[in-house]
Amino acid sequence: MLFRKILYIASVLSVVITIIAGATLPNIVNWYLSNISNAGLDIGGGVKIFLYITYIPFLLILISVMKLSGKLLKGSPFCKDSIKALKVISICSFIAFVTYLAGTIFIYKNLICIVITFATMMVFIISSVVRELINNGIELQEENDLTI
């Protein structure tokens, strides 16, 4: 039970931190480009657009994880809402995968983007499999309830 509470608190904090980071994203990018990046290129606008495109699915994933951890905390993780949340996670991680794949191929071409691309693909695959497992479990439970 303690782990479930910690998981829920961590997911809520992740959503709050991500919202704050999204609100300050232009400042973060400008700071990075002026202090850390020594490329000297004017790519700030493209970076900001790319990060906002990936920010939206990432925020939706975190909100869905927060909902799932809330269901887990309440003791009802196997329900239709969990399937919906896992579907949102699957779709958003696929969108992030495609976005990072396009960014890696056409824009950035570096190892970090390749790693992030494959990480989002793994999140997509794992969440899809877990969603199907839970869906089958719910169907079996409903079938079992009807036979009794």
C-alpha positions as a Markdown table, in Angstrom:
| # | Residue | x | y | z |
|---|---|---|---|---|
| 1 | Met | 0.0 | 0.0 | 0.0 |
| 2 | Leu | 2.9 | 2.4 | 0.7 |
| 3 | Phe | 4.3 | 1.8 | -2.7 |
| 4 | Arg | 1.0 | 2.6 | -4.3 |
| 5 | Lys | 0.8 | 5.9 | -2.4 |
| 6 | Ile | 4.4 | 6.8 | -3.4 |
| 7 | Leu | 3.6 | 5.9 | -7.0 |
| 8 | Tyr | 0.5 | 8.2 | -7.0 |
| 9 | Ile | 2.4 | 11.1 | -5.4 |
| 10 | Ala | 5.3 | 10.7 | -7.9 |
| 11 | Ser | 2.8 | 10.7 | -10.8 |
| 12 | Val | 1.0 | 13.8 | -9.6 |
| 13 | Leu | 4.4 | 15.5 | -9.1 |
| 14 | Ser | 5.5 | 14.5 | -12.6 |
| 15 | Val | 2.3 | 16.1 | -14.1 |
| 16 | Val | 2.9 | 19.3 | -12.1 |
| 17 | Ile | 6.6 | 19.5 | -13.0 |
| 18 | Thr | 5.8 | 18.8 | -16.7 |
| 19 | Ile | 3.2 | 21.6 | -16.8 |
| 20 | Ile | 5.6 | 24.0 | -15.3 |
| 21 | Ala | 8.3 | 22.9 | -17.7 |
| 22 | Gly | 5.9 | 23.3 | -20.6 |
| 23 | Ala | 5.1 | 26.9 | -19.5 |
| 24 | Thr | 8.7 | 27.8 | -19.2 |
| 25 | Leu | 9.9 | 25.8 | -22.3 |
| 26 | Pro | 10.8 | 28.9 | -24.4 |
| 27 | Asn | 13.0 | 30.2 | -21.6 |
| 28 | Ile | 14.7 | 26.8 | -21.1 |
| 29 | Val | 15.4 | 26.5 | -24.8 |
| 30 | Asn | 16.8 | 30.0 | -25.0 |
| 31 | Trp | 19.0 | 29.4 | -21.9 |
| 32 | Tyr | 20.2 | 26.1 | -23.4 |
| 33 | Leu | 21.0 | 27.6 | -26.8 |
| 34 | Ser | 22.9 | 30.5 | -25.3 |
| 35 | Asn | 24.8 | 28.7 | -22.5 |
| 36 | Ile | 25.3 | 25.1 | -23.5 |
| 37 | Ser | 25.0 | 24.8 | -27.2 |
| 38 | Asn | 28.1 | 26.0 | -29.0 |
| 39 | Ala | 26.8 | 25.3 | -32.5 |
| 40 | Gly | 26.0 | 29.0 | -33.0 |
| 41 | Leu | 23.0 | 28.2 | -35.2 |
| 42 | Asp | 19.7 | 29.9 | -35.0 |
| 43 | Ile | 17.6 | 26.8 | -34.5 |
| 44 | Gly | 15.7 | 28.0 | -31.5 |
| 45 | Gly | 12.3 | 28.2 | -33.2 |
| 46 | Gly | 12.5 | 24.7 | -34.7 |
| 47 | Val | 13.6 | 23.3 | -31.4 |
| 48 | Lys | 10.7 | 24.9 | -29.6 |
| 49 | Ile | 8.2 | 23.6 | -32.1 |
| 50 | Phe | 9.6 | 20.2 | -32.0 |
| 51 | Leu | 9.6 | 20.1 | -28.2 |
| 52 | Tyr | 6.0 | 21.4 | -28.0 |
| 53 | Ile | 4.9 | 18.7 | -30.5 |
| 54 | Thr | 6.4 | 16.0 | -28.2 |
| 55 | Tyr | 5.3 | 17.8 | -25.0 |
| 56 | Ile | 1.6 | 17.3 | -25.6 |
| 57 | Pro | 1.6 | 13.5 | -25.9 |
| 58 | Phe | 4.1 | 13.3 | -23.1 |
| 59 | Leu | 1.8 | 15.3 | -20.8 |
| 60 | Leu | -1.2 | 13.1 | -21.8 |
| 61 | Ile | 0.9 | 10.0 | -21.0 |
| 62 | Leu | 1.7 | 11.4 | -17.5 |
| 63 | Ile | -2.0 | 12.3 | -16.9 |
| 64 | Ser | -3.0 | 8.7 | -17.9 |
| 65 | Val | -0.3 | 7.3 | -15.6 |
| 66 | Met | -1.7 | 9.5 | -12.8 |
| 67 | Lys | -5.2 | 8.1 | -13.4 |
| 68 | Leu | -3.9 | 4.5 | -13.5 |
| 69 | Ser | -2.0 | 5.0 | -10.2 |
| 70 | Gly | -5.1 | 6.5 | -8.7 |
| 71 | Lys | -7.1 | 3.5 | -9.7 |
| 72 | Leu | -4.4 | 1.3 | -8.2 |
| 73 | Leu | -4.4 | 3.3 | -5.0 |
| 74 | Lys | -8.2 | 2.8 | -4.8 |
| 75 | Gly | -7.9 | -0.9 | -5.3 |
| 76 | Ser | -9.7 | -1.0 | -8.7 |
| 77 | Pro | -7.0 | -1.3 | -11.4 |
| 78 | Phe | -9.0 | -3.8 | -13.6 |
| 79 | Cys | -11.7 | -1.7 | -15.1 |
| 80 | Lys | -12.7 | -0.1 | -18.4 |
| 81 | Asp | -11.1 | 3.2 | -17.4 |
| 82 | Ser | -7.7 | 1.5 | -17.1 |
| 83 | Ile | -8.1 | 0.2 | -20.6 |
| 84 | Lys | -8.9 | 3.7 | -21.8 |
| 85 | Ala | -5.9 | 5.1 | -20.0 |
| 86 | Leu | -3.6 | 2.5 | -21.4 |
| 87 | Lys | -5.0 | 3.2 | -24.9 |
| 88 | Val | -4.1 | 6.9 | -24.5 |
| 89 | Ile | -0.6 | 5.9 | -23.4 |
| 90 | Ser | -0.2 | 3.6 | -26.4 |
| 91 | Ile | -1.5 | 6.2 | -28.9 |
| 92 | Cys | 0.5 | 9.1 | -27.4 |
| 93 | Ser | 3.7 | 7.1 | -27.2 |
| 94 | Phe | 3.3 | 6.1 | -30.9 |
| 95 | Ile | 2.8 | 9.8 | -31.8 |
| 96 | Ala | 6.0 | 10.6 | -29.8 |
| 97 | Phe | 7.8 | 7.7 | -31.6 |
| 98 | Val | 6.8 | 9.0 | -35.0 |
| 99 | Thr | 7.7 | 12.6 | -34.1 |
| 100 | Tyr | 11.1 | 11.6 | -32.7 |
| 101 | Leu | 11.7 | 9.3 | -35.7 |
| 102 | Ala | 11.0 | 12.2 | -38.1 |
| 103 | Gly | 13.1 | 14.5 | -36.0 |
| 104 | Thr | 16.0 | 12.1 | -35.9 |
| 105 | Ile | 15.9 | 11.4 | -39.7 |
| 106 | Phe | 15.4 | 14.9 | -40.9 |
| 107 | Ile | 16.6 | 17.3 | -38.3 |
| 108 | Tyr | 18.9 | 16.2 | -35.4 |
| 109 | Lys | 20.6 | 13.0 | -36.4 |
| 110 | Asn | 22.2 | 12.3 | -33.0 |
| 111 | Leu | 22.4 | 9.4 | -30.7 |
| 112 | Ile | 20.1 | 10.9 | -28.0 |
| 113 | Cys | 17.2 | 11.2 | -30.3 |
| 114 | Ile | 17.7 | 7.7 | -31.6 |
| 115 | Val | 17.6 | 6.4 | -28.0 |
| 116 | Ile | 14.5 | 8.4 | -27.2 |
| 117 | Thr | 12.9 | 7.2 | -30.4 |
| 118 | Phe | 13.3 | 3.5 | -29.4 |
| 119 | Ala | 12.3 | 4.2 | -25.8 |
| 120 | Thr | 9.0 | 5.6 | -27.0 |
| 121 | Met | 8.5 | 2.6 | -29.3 |
| 122 | Met | 9.1 | 0.3 | -26.3 |
| 123 | Val | 6.5 | 2.3 | -24.2 |
| 124 | Phe | 4.1 | 1.9 | -27.1 |
| 125 | Ile | 4.6 | -1.8 | -27.4 |
| 126 | Ile | 4.5 | -2.5 | -23.6 |
| 127 | Ser | 1.4 | -0.4 | -23.0 |
| 128 | Ser | -0.4 | -2.0 | -25.9 |
| 129 | Val | 0.4 | -5.5 | -24.6 |
| 130 | Val | -0.6 | -4.6 | -21.0 |
| 131 | Arg | -3.8 | -3.0 | -22.3 |
| 132 | Glu | -4.7 | -6.2 | -24.2 |
| 133 | Leu | -3.9 | -8.4 | -21.2 |
| 134 | Ile | -6.1 | -6.3 | -18.9 |
| 135 | Asn | -8.9 | -6.3 | -21.5 |
| 136 | Asn | -8.8 | -10.1 | -21.7 |
| 137 | Gly | -8.7 | -10.3 | -17.9 |
| 138 | Ile | -11.8 | -8.1 | -17.7 |
| 139 | Glu | -13.6 | -10.2 | -20.3 |
| 140 | Leu | -12.8 | -13.4 | -18.5 |
| 141 | Gln | -13.9 | -11.9 | -15.2 |
| 142 | Glu | -17.2 | -10.7 | -16.7 |
| 143 | Glu | -17.7 | -14.2 | -18.3 |
| 144 | Asn | -17.0 | -15.8 | -15.0 |
| 145 | Asp | -19.4 | -13.5 | -13.2 |
| 146 | Leu | -22.1 | -14.5 | -15.7 |
| 147 | Thr | -21.6 | -18.2 | -15.2 |
| 148 | Ile | -22.0 | -18.1 | -11.4 |
